[in-house]
Amino acid sequence: MSDAIIGGIIGSIFTVLISKILDIFQKSKDHKYSLEKIFFEKKLYAAEVTITQYTIFSSAISNFSILFERIQKEATSMEQRLQDAIYNQAMSQIKIADQASFVLSNSIQLYFDLKTQFDQNKIINEFFNQIGQIQILVDRNAGEEDINKQMQIISNSYASFDIQIKEVIKEISNEMKRFDYK
């Protein structure tokens, strides 16, 4: 009888011990899942921000190039005011794009291990330096030929930037596809 009682106590202790071990294991597994879910959500957000910022940037550059296609040296006061308004709007969008590029770069670098060296590449800085040269040319009342040459340099810089950001987006897309459960 005492063996049965001792056996029952040991069985009960063993059952409680196994139950606690399984509970600890399950909590550990739940915690890991929770962290993975948070990390995935942050990666998804960074991917969305990348696409959004690229769209803003691309739109700003497009508006900027349209402005310089339409710029006229001998403009009436109304045309000059319109050109100034378009220029100010384009510069405002460029400034937003410039600030967004840092957010984009930081988000990408933080959550993705990319082969493309997006954050270390000088293309973005070079691109914005070239845009800054336009303002200098406009302030000096440079000729249309000088501005057109600078716009060609900017166009080439943008083409390099565009190729690079599309590579980044492709890498991010491929990495996010790992979570695609079809």
MARPA-200204 format. One record per residue (C-alpha): x, y, z; residue number from 1. Coordinates in nm, 3 decimals, padded with zeros to 5 digits. Example, Ala and Ser with C-alpha at 12.3 -4.5 7.8 and 13.67 -1.06 7.14 Angstrom:
! residues 2
atom X = 01.230; Y = -00.450; Z = 00.780; seq = 1
atom X = 01.367; Y = -00.106; Z = 00.714; seq = 2
! end
This chain:
! residues 182
atom X = 00.000; Y = 00.000; Z = 00.000; seq = 1
atom X = 00.281; Y = 00.241; Z = 00.082; seq = 2
atom X = 00.441; Y = 00.150; Z = -00.251; seq = 3
atom X = 00.117; Y = 00.245; Z = -00.423; seq = 4
atom X = 00.104; Y = 00.578; Z = -00.238; seq = 5
atom X = 00.470; Y = 00.651; Z = -00.314; seq = 6
atom X = 00.413; Y = 00.545; Z = -00.676; seq = 7
atom X = 00.109; Y = 00.774; Z = -00.697; seq = 8
atom X = 00.304; Y = 01.068; Z = -00.548; seq = 9
atom X = 00.600; Y = 01.009; Z = -00.782; seq = 10
atom X = 00.360; Y = 00.976; Z = -01.077; seq = 11
atom X = 00.187; Y = 01.299; Z = -00.980; seq = 12
atom X = 00.519; Y = 01.482; Z = -00.936; seq = 13
atom X = 00.642; Y = 01.342; Z = -01.266; seq = 14
atom X = 00.319; Y = 01.452; Z = -01.440; seq = 15
atom X = 00.345; Y = 01.805; Z = -01.295; seq = 16
atom X = 00.715; Y = 01.821; Z = -01.386; seq = 17
atom X = 00.652; Y = 01.709; Z = -01.746; seq = 18
atom X = 00.360; Y = 01.953; Z = -01.767; seq = 19
atom X = 00.581; Y = 02.243; Z = -01.649; seq = 20
atom X = 00.862; Y = 02.149; Z = -01.889; seq = 21
atom X = 00.617; Y = 02.137; Z = -02.180; seq = 22
atom X = 00.467; Y = 02.469; Z = -02.065; seq = 23
atom X = 00.814; Y = 02.631; Z = -02.058; seq = 24
atom X = 00.892; Y = 02.487; Z = -02.401; seq = 25
atom X = 00.560; Y = 02.617; Z = -02.540; seq = 26
atom X = 00.617; Y = 02.966; Z = -02.392; seq = 27
atom X = 00.964; Y = 02.973; Z = -02.545; seq = 28
atom X = 00.820; Y = 02.870; Z = -02.881; seq = 29
atom X = 00.543; Y = 03.132; Z = -02.853; seq = 30
atom X = 00.799; Y = 03.400; Z = -02.764; seq = 31
atom X = 01.016; Y = 03.310; Z = -03.063; seq = 32
atom X = 00.710; Y = 03.317; Z = -03.290; seq = 33
atom X = 00.610; Y = 03.656; Z = -03.150; seq = 34
atom X = 00.957; Y = 03.799; Z = -03.218; seq = 35
atom X = 00.959; Y = 03.654; Z = -03.571; seq = 36
atom X = 00.616; Y = 03.806; Z = -03.636; seq = 37
atom X = 00.729; Y = 04.149; Z = -03.516; seq = 38
atom X = 01.045; Y = 04.128; Z = -03.725; seq = 39
atom X = 00.843; Y = 04.025; Z = -04.031; seq = 40
atom X = 00.602; Y = 04.316; Z = -03.981; seq = 41
atom X = 00.896; Y = 04.557; Z = -03.958; seq = 42
atom X = 01.052; Y = 04.410; Z = -04.273; seq = 43
atom X = 00.719; Y = 04.439; Z = -04.452; seq = 44
atom X = 00.689; Y = 04.802; Z = -04.342; seq = 45
atom X = 01.046; Y = 04.874; Z = -04.459; seq = 46
atom X = 00.967; Y = 04.716; Z = -04.795; seq = 47
atom X = 00.653; Y = 04.926; Z = -04.827; seq = 48
atom X = 00.845; Y = 05.242; Z = -04.731; seq = 49
atom X = 01.106; Y = 05.161; Z = -04.993; seq = 50
atom X = 00.846; Y = 05.142; Z = -05.268; seq = 51
atom X = 00.666; Y = 05.454; Z = -05.144; seq = 52
atom X = 00.984; Y = 05.660; Z = -05.118; seq = 53
atom X = 01.100; Y = 05.543; Z = -05.458; seq = 54
atom X = 00.766; Y = 05.655; Z = -05.604; seq = 55
atom X = 00.795; Y = 05.997; Z = -05.435; seq = 56
atom X = 01.150; Y = 06.032; Z = -05.556; seq = 57
atom X = 01.067; Y = 05.928; Z = -05.910; seq = 58
atom X = 00.772; Y = 06.171; Z = -05.921; seq = 59
atom X = 00.987; Y = 06.458; Z = -05.795; seq = 60
atom X = 01.251; Y = 06.394; Z = -06.059; seq = 61
atom X = 00.988; Y = 06.368; Z = -06.329; seq = 62
atom X = 00.837; Y = 06.704; Z = -06.226; seq = 63
atom X = 01.182; Y = 06.857; Z = -06.211; seq = 64
atom X = 01.269; Y = 06.743; Z = -06.563; seq = 65
atom X = 00.934; Y = 06.868; Z = -06.698; seq = 66
atom X = 01.009; Y = 07.209; Z = -06.551; seq = 67
atom X = 01.342; Y = 07.234; Z = -06.728; seq = 68
atom X = 01.195; Y = 07.114; Z = -07.056; seq = 69
atom X = 00.950; Y = 07.405; Z = -07.044; seq = 70
atom X = 01.175; Y = 07.675; Z = -06.904; seq = 71
atom X = 01.196; Y = 07.985; Z = -07.121; seq = 72
atom X = 01.463; Y = 08.249; Z = -07.095; seq = 73
atom X = 01.242; Y = 08.523; Z = -07.237; seq = 74
atom X = 00.929; Y = 08.461; Z = -07.035; seq = 75
atom X = 00.649; Y = 08.705; Z = -06.969; seq = 76
atom X = 00.590; Y = 08.793; Z = -06.605; seq = 77
atom X = 00.303; Y = 08.545; Z = -06.590; seq = 78
atom X = 00.515; Y = 08.270; Z = -06.746; seq = 79
atom X = 00.799; Y = 08.358; Z = -06.508; seq = 80
atom X = 00.569; Y = 08.332; Z = -06.205; seq = 81
atom X = 00.444; Y = 07.997; Z = -06.333; seq = 82
atom X = 00.800; Y = 07.873; Z = -06.388; seq = 83
atom X = 00.899; Y = 07.994; Z = -06.041; seq = 84
atom X = 00.600; Y = 07.815; Z = -05.887; seq = 85
atom X = 00.681; Y = 07.492; Z = -06.072; seq = 86
atom X = 01.048; Y = 07.525; Z = -05.978; seq = 87
atom X = 00.964; Y = 07.579; Z = -05.610; seq = 88
atom X = 00.728; Y = 07.281; Z = -05.613; seq = 89
atom X = 00.989; Y = 07.062; Z = -05.781; seq = 90
atom X = 01.259; Y = 07.173; Z = -05.534; seq = 91
atom X = 01.020; Y = 07.101; Z = -05.246; seq = 92
atom X = 00.960; Y = 06.751; Z = -05.380; seq = 93
atom X = 01.334; Y = 06.701; Z = -05.432; seq = 94
atom X = 01.393; Y = 06.802; Z = -05.069; seq = 95
atom X = 01.128; Y = 06.554; Z = -04.953; seq = 96
atom X = 01.288; Y = 06.287; Z = -05.172; seq = 97
atom X = 01.631; Y = 06.371; Z = -05.033; seq = 98
atom X = 01.510; Y = 06.331; Z = -04.674; seq = 99
atom X = 01.318; Y = 06.018; Z = -04.771; seq = 100
atom X = 01.630; Y = 05.861; Z = -04.919; seq = 101
atom X = 01.788; Y = 05.850; Z = -04.572; seq = 102
atom X = 01.480; Y = 05.682; Z = -04.424; seq = 103
atom X = 01.479; Y = 05.441; Z = -04.715; seq = 104
atom X = 01.847; Y = 05.360; Z = -04.681; seq = 105
atom X = 01.829; Y = 05.312; Z = -04.303; seq = 106
atom X = 01.521; Y = 05.089; Z = -04.321; seq = 107
atom X = 01.670; Y = 04.877; Z = -04.593; seq = 108
atom X = 02.003; Y = 04.841; Z = -04.415; seq = 109
atom X = 01.842; Y = 04.754; Z = -04.083; seq = 110
atom X = 01.607; Y = 04.479; Z = -04.198; seq = 111
atom X = 01.762; Y = 04.335; Z = -04.513; seq = 112
atom X = 02.096; Y = 04.176; Z = -04.592; seq = 113
atom X = 02.140; Y = 04.296; Z = -04.946; seq = 114
atom X = 02.408; Y = 04.219; Z = -05.199; seq = 115
atom X = 02.359; Y = 04.569; Z = -05.339; seq = 116
atom X = 02.557; Y = 04.824; Z = -05.138; seq = 117
atom X = 02.275; Y = 05.079; Z = -05.145; seq = 118
atom X = 02.376; Y = 05.272; Z = -04.834; seq = 119
atom X = 02.747; Y = 05.280; Z = -04.915; seq = 120
atom X = 02.709; Y = 05.380; Z = -05.276; seq = 121
atom X = 02.784; Y = 05.738; Z = -05.373; seq = 122
atom X = 02.516; Y = 05.748; Z = -05.644; seq = 123
atom X = 02.254; Y = 05.915; Z = -05.424; seq = 124
atom X = 02.491; Y = 06.184; Z = -05.293; seq = 125
atom X = 02.627; Y = 06.245; Z = -05.641; seq = 126
atom X = 02.273; Y = 06.272; Z = -05.775; seq = 127
atom X = 02.170; Y = 06.535; Z = -05.519; seq = 128
atom X = 02.494; Y = 06.727; Z = -05.574; seq = 129
atom X = 02.411; Y = 06.744; Z = -05.943; seq = 130
atom X = 02.063; Y = 06.874; Z = -05.865; seq = 131
atom X = 02.221; Y = 07.141; Z = -05.643; seq = 132
atom X = 02.423; Y = 07.256; Z = -05.943; seq = 133
atom X = 02.099; Y = 07.347; Z = -06.122; seq = 134
atom X = 02.020; Y = 07.603; Z = -05.852; seq = 135
atom X = 02.367; Y = 07.757; Z = -05.896; seq = 136
atom X = 02.315; Y = 07.779; Z = -06.273; seq = 137
atom X = 01.970; Y = 07.935; Z = -06.229; seq = 138
atom X = 02.106; Y = 08.187; Z = -05.974; seq = 139
atom X = 02.384; Y = 08.286; Z = -06.216; seq = 140
atom X = 02.136; Y = 08.320; Z = -06.505; seq = 141
atom X = 02.331; Y = 08.059; Z = -06.696; seq = 142
atom X = 02.243; Y = 07.996; Z = -07.055; seq = 143
atom X = 01.993; Y = 07.735; Z = -07.164; seq = 144
atom X = 02.276; Y = 07.523; Z = -07.305; seq = 145
atom X = 02.448; Y = 07.506; Z = -06.963; seq = 146
atom X = 02.123; Y = 07.412; Z = -06.793; seq = 147
atom X = 02.052; Y = 07.148; Z = -07.060; seq = 148
atom X = 02.399; Y = 06.998; Z = -07.008; seq = 149
atom X = 02.337; Y = 06.986; Z = -06.633; seq = 150
atom X = 01.997; Y = 06.826; Z = -06.688; seq = 151
atom X = 02.169; Y = 06.559; Z = -06.901; seq = 152
atom X = 02.413; Y = 06.493; Z = -06.615; seq = 153
atom X = 02.120; Y = 06.470; Z = -06.374; seq = 154
atom X = 01.939; Y = 06.238; Z = -06.614; seq = 155
atom X = 02.243; Y = 06.008; Z = -06.626; seq = 156
atom X = 02.275; Y = 06.019; Z = -06.246; seq = 157
atom X = 01.908; Y = 05.938; Z = -06.210; seq = 158
atom X = 01.943; Y = 05.646; Z = -06.452; seq = 159
atom X = 02.223; Y = 05.504; Z = -06.233; seq = 160
atom X = 02.018; Y = 05.560; Z = -05.918; seq = 161
atom X = 01.712; Y = 05.407; Z = -06.083; seq = 162
atom X = 01.902; Y = 05.091; Z = -06.180; seq = 163
atom X = 02.039; Y = 05.056; Z = -05.829; seq = 164
atom X = 01.709; Y = 05.112; Z = -05.648; seq = 165
atom X = 01.536; Y = 04.863; Z = -05.879; seq = 166
atom X = 01.802; Y = 04.605; Z = -05.783; seq = 167
atom X = 01.734; Y = 04.679; Z = -05.415; seq = 168
atom X = 01.358; Y = 04.644; Z = -05.469; seq = 169
atom X = 01.413; Y = 04.316; Z = -05.654; seq = 170
atom X = 01.625; Y = 04.178; Z = -05.366; seq = 171
atom X = 01.367; Y = 04.289; Z = -05.109; seq = 172
atom X = 01.087; Y = 04.136; Z = -05.314; seq = 173
atom X = 01.272; Y = 03.806; Z = -05.341; seq = 174
atom X = 01.337; Y = 03.802; Z = -04.968; seq = 175
atom X = 00.974; Y = 03.882; Z = -04.887; seq = 176
atom X = 00.857; Y = 03.600; Z = -05.117; seq = 177
atom X = 01.000; Y = 03.355; Z = -04.865; seq = 178
atom X = 00.695; Y = 03.440; Z = -04.651; seq = 179
atom X = 00.450; Y = 03.382; Z = -04.932; seq = 180
atom X = 00.228; Y = 03.093; Z = -04.824; seq = 181
atom X = 00.027; Y = 02.979; Z = -05.122; seq = 182
! end
